[in-house]
Amino acid sequence: MGAGVVTAVSLLTLSGRIVHLQVAERPAYAARAEANRVRLIPLEAPRGRILDRAGRVLADSRSAYRISLDRSLPTARRRVVLSRLAALFGVPDQELARRFQDPRSPPVIPAPLADDASDDVVVALRERPEEYPGVTVDAHPRRHYPQGTLAAHVLGTLTGSGPGQGVERAGASGVERVVDVELAGRPGADRLEVDSRGRIVRRLAHLPPQPGRDVRLTLDLDVQAVAERALAASIMAAQQAGHAAPAGSVVALNVSDGSILALASAPTFDPGALAGPIPADVWRALHDPAAGSPLTNRALQGQYAPGSTFKPVTALAGLETGALTAGTVVNDKGSYRVGGRVFHNAEGRAHGPVDLARALAVSSDVYFYALAERLHGQSTAPEGGPIQAVAGRLGFGRPTGVDIGPEAAGRIPGPAWKQGVHDRTGAFPDPRWYAGDTVNLAIGQGDVLVTPVQLARAYAALATGAVAWSPHVLEGRGAAPGPLPAPVAGPEGRAAVLAGLSRAVADRDGTAAPAFAGFPLDRFPVAGKTGTAQVAGKSDTSLFAAIVPSSAPRFVVVAIVEEAGFGSVVAAPVVRQVIEALMTGRR
């Protein structure tokens, strides 16, 4: 083939390709050119505020500086810019490189490197833009918690709060998660024209974001603050006394509608510090069991042996079955033999002849050992007996339905449960349900577990008799009240139990009397029960549950402090301070 022919064929081929590009593929290339020329930048909407019951702000949004880097910057230049920014931010180079490469950040927008830059950083970037090519500074809404750590576990966290971040954040836990749609609002967008180097030429269109709606809670900011301070102080005091006391919680509940006025969990965290990207080591620490797993909401997820706070359940079971009356007397000599095993009172104390009210007042274990032995004959059915039945009616052994979950279910052991554990794990070599099992259950020991919010709800049911609300923190959104599956107890039985709980606070030798010395019980009578639950290999769990006023119940307050010692010494003073805030306005 001659040179002329080759040239002609080549020209024809090239001409055909040009025609193809200009005609057949023109729309595709035009679209690609348009995509290179136009950027769609999403705009976050300010999240709605979270308010306490009086309208005081617990969470809102503020304007913050975000620093981003153009993804199209050549690799060599990008490394230089990231190194300069790392020095300016005071973080390692690799940390900024990790943020730049974070896959959670949408690739169509500049990579966000910081979302709450200081004024000094912003000034430096604006004064020397030639040193930071591809860097943009813009304002965006950032979640702000003006009360600091207060109610952190109730308010919750946002997605994007781990290492790295996305552009749009959603609720990940607590109230932020439950009503995320209302709080989030609707994002907007800017349609921008850029030049060949990715620099903004002009804004083609702007769709403004729509702010989220405000949400009001049932929490009382003042009562919440008292609960958190009292809890923190009790933990510190217990630690100074030689106990581990790593954690605790407080719940204050309105018995008439289930609204939560205070819900505290320690250790806590600063939700504001989690509103943006945080270092990976800090994130790990927040989930570290050795550090107390601060993100865990112990009021809902902590599971504890209830100790003597469970005795009212056993008392109601005995009253219902006729195994005892309010006047039944047991001679408490400090110990009680069941089969071949001897059970003892705390510290081996002997209380002498005690009826039901006094047994509750001085927390006589022997009284309830004797009652448990009487009830055991009715407790060998697979589902258990009277104690399990009353516990179930009071809501133990299942989630309460609290609106900010997740929550643990707790556990009420019985013959079927024990057999099931044996079949699955072999943990019980002998799976039969013995009298000793019933005895342990009767005083809130053994394998029974409750959550603080369950204990609060159960005492609310004990106080009111027949109505069970799902505890809630979202105002006006609690589940409708309704009767329990069966009445909690007859009025005479409840009155007998409440009389004993009142004497636990008011009698000179009542277990809670020292904690309430000087409290105006004549104006605000309190019914309460201390609990000191034994934990193998650890200090005792300290518990106290109270109903106030006992004459016309309005509130229940529960405090639990892990590995802290006697309930009368640690948990009861916490509850007293919360009651003072509720009833007398002391803050």
C-alpha positions, 0 to 999 in steps of 0.5 A, spaced: 500 500 500 502 506 497 504 512 502 498 516 499 493 511 501 495 510 508 495 517 509 488 517 506 486 512 510 488 515 516 485 522 515 478 518 514 479 514 520 481 521 524 475 524 521 470 519 523 473 519 530 472 527 530 465 526 527 463 520 532 466 525 538 462 531 536 455 527 534 455 521 538 458 522 544 457 529 545 452 529 550 456 524 554 462 529 554 458 535 555 455 532 561 462 530 564 465 537 562 459 540 566 460 536 572 467 538 572 465 545 572 459 545 577 460 542 584 454 541 588 456 543 596 451 540 601 449 545 607 447 542 614 441 544 617 442 547 624 439 542 629 433 543 633 434 545 640 433 540 646 430 543 652 428 541 659 421 541 662 422 549 663 424 551 656 432 551 659 437 549 653 440 543 654 443 542 646 443 547 641 447 549 634 452 554 633 456 557 627 463 554 627 469 554 622 470 548 617 477 547 614 476 543 607 481 541 602 480 540 595 481 533 593 483 534 586 490 537 588 496 533 585 498 528 590 505 532 591 502 538 593 497 535 597 502 532 602 505 539 603 499 542 604 497 537 609 503 537 613 503 545 613 496 544 616 498 539 621 503 544 624 497 549 624 492 545 627 497 542 632 496 534 630 500 529 627 501 529 619 498 522 619 492 524 623 490 529 617 492 524 612 487 519 615 481 525 615 483 526 608 482 519 606 476 518 611 471 514 606 465 516 610 466 523 607 462 524 601 467 524 595 464 530 591 466 535 596 472 537 599 475 533 604 473 536 611 479 536 616 477 540 621 470 542 623 471 547 629 477 551 627 480 556 632 480 564 630 487 564 630 487 558 625 482 561 620 486 568 620 493 564 619 489 561 613 486 567 610 492 571 611 497 566 607 492 563 602 498 562 597 501 557 602 495 553 603 492 552 595 486 548 595 484 550 602 477 552 603 474 555 610 466 556 611 462 556 616 457 551 618 452 549 624 455 545 630 452 541 635 453 545 642 451 543 649 451 549 653 450 545 660 457 541 659 456 534 661 450 535 664 445 530 662 450 527 657 447 520 657 440 523 656 442 527 650 446 522 647 451 523 641 451 524 633 454 519 628 460 522 625 462 523 633 468 517 632 474 518 628 473 522 622 466 525 620 461 525 615 458 531 613 451 530 615 450 528 622 444 524 625 443 522 632 446 516 634 444 515 641 439 518 647 434 523 645 439 525 639 437 519 636 430 518 638 427 524 635 433 525 630 428 527 624 425 532 628 431 535 630 435 534 624 431 539 619 432 539 612 439 540 609 440 545 603 445 546 597 450 550 594 451 549 586 457 552 584 461 553 578 469 552 578 475 553 574 479 548 571 483 548 578 477 547 582 477 554 584 470 557 585 468 562 580 461 563 582 454 561 585 449 558 580 444 556 585 442 556 593 437 552 596 437 554 604 437 549 609 431 548 614 433 548 621 430 542 625 424 543 630 425 544 638 424 538 643 422 539 650 424 534 655 421 532 662 428 533 665 428 538 670 435 541 669 436 543 677 434 536 679 439 533 674 444 537 676 443 535 684 443 528 682 449 528 678 453 532 683 451 528 689 452 521 685 459 524 683 461 526 690 458 519 693 463 515 688 469 520 690 467 519 698 467 511 697 473 511 693 477 515 699 474 510 704 477 504 700 472 502 695 473 501 688 466 505 686 467 505 679 460 507 677 453 509 679 446 512 677 440 515 679 433 515 677 428 520 679 421 518 676 414 522 677 409 516 679 403 519 676 405 519 669 412 516 668 416 522 666 423 522 668 426 528 672 433 526 673 437 520 670 444 520 671 450 515 670 457 516 672 462 516 669 460 521 664 462 524 658 462 531 654 457 531 649 460 537 646 467 534 645 464 528 641 460 533 636 466 533 631 472 528 630 476 526 635 482 522 636 482 514 635 485 513 642 480 518 645 474 514 642 477 507 644 478 510 651 470 512 651 469 505 650 474 502 655 471 497 660 477 499 664 475 506 664 468 505 666 466 505 659 463 512 660 458 512 654 454 506 657 448 509 660 448 505 667 441 507 669 438 503 663 443 498 661 447 497 668 444 490 671 445 489 679 443 484 684 438 489 688 439 486 695 434 488 700 431 493 695 427 487 693 424 485 699 418 489 698 417 484 692 417 478 697 413 481 702 407 482 697 408 475 695 408 472 702 402 477 704 398 475 697 399 467 699 397 468 706 404 465 708 405 471 713 400 477 715 403 484 717 403 482 724 407 475 723 413 475 728 419 472 727 425 471 732 431 474 729 437 471 732 442 473 726 442 467 722 437 462 719 438 454 717 435 452 711 437 445 710 444 444 711 446 451 710 446 457 714 444 464 712 446 470 716 444 477 717 449 483 714 454 483 719 451 477 723 446 482 727 440 479 731 434 484 731 430 479 736 422 479 735 420 482 728 414 483 725 413 485 717 414 493 718 420 492 723 423 487 718 423 492 713 425 497 717 432 494 720 432 490 714 432 483 717 434 478 712 432 472 717 425 474 717 425 473 709 429 467 710 423 464 714 418 467 709 422 464 703 422 457 706 415 457 707 414 460 699 419 455 697 413 449 696 410 454 691 416 455 687 418 449 684 413 450 678 417 451 671 415 459 671 417 459 679 412 461 684 409 467 688 416 471 688 417 471 681 409 472 680 409 479 684 416 481 681 413 480 674 407 484 675 412 490 678 415 489 671 422 486 673 425 481 668 423 485 662 425 492 659 420 498 661 420 501 654 423 507 656 423 512 650 431 513 649 433 506 650 437 501 649 435 498 655 437 491 659 432 486 661 434 484 667 433 477 670 428 474 675 431 467 675 426 461 676 426 453 675 426 453 668 431 459 667 436 455 671 435 448 667 436 452 661 442 455 663 444 448 665 442 445 658 446 451 654 452 452 658 453 447 664 454 452 669 449 449 674 452 442 675 445 440 679 439 444 675 434 443 680 431 449 684 432 448 691 430 452 697 436 456 697 435 458 691 428 461 693 432 464 699 437 468 695 431 470 691 427 473 697 433 478 699 435 480 692 441 476 691 443 470 687 442 470 680 436 476 680 438 482 676 435 489 675 436 495 672 436 502 676 430 504 671 426 498 673 427 499 680 424 506 680 418 503 676 417 498 680 417 502 686 412 507 682 408 501 681 408 499 689 406 507 690 400 507 686 398 500 686 395 499 679 398 503 674 404 502 670 407 507 665 413 506 661 418 511 663 420 517 659 424 523 658 420 526 651 415 531 654 408 529 652 410 522 649 410 517 654 406 511 653 398 511 655 397 509 662 394 502 663 393 497 669 398 492 670 397 485 668 394 484 675 394 488 681 400 489 684 397 488 691 391 489 695 391 496 699 392 492 705 398 489 703 401 495 700 400 499 706 403 494 710 409 494 706 409 502 705 409 502 713 415 498 713 419 502 708 417 509 712 420 506 718 426 504 715 427 512 714 423 515 720 425 509 726 431 511 730 434 504 728 432 504 721 437 503 716 436 509 712 435 514 719 442 516 719 442 519 712 435 523 713 437 526 720 435 533 720 430 532 714 423 535 715 420 528 715 414 531 718 413 535 712 415 530 707 415 523 709 419 518 706 418 511 705 425 507 702 429 501 702 436 500 703 440 495 699 447 492 700 448 487 695 454 482 695 458 481 689 463 475 689 470 478 689 468 485 689 465 490 694 458 490 695 453 494 691 450 500 694 442 501 693 437 506 695 430 506 693 425 511 696 418 514 695 416 521 697 411 523 700 409 516 702 403 519 705 401 521 697 406 519 693 409 523 687 416 521 686 420 515 686 428 516 687 433 510 686 441 511 687 445 505 685 453 505 686 457 500 684 462 496 689 461 502 694 459 498 700 453 499 705 446 502 701 445 506 708 452 510 707 453 511 700 446 511 696 441 513 701 445 520 702 445 521 694 437 520 694 436 525 700 439 530 696 435 529 690 429 529 694 431 535 697 431 538 690 424 535 688 421 537 695 424 543 698 427 546 692 434 546 695 439 546 689 
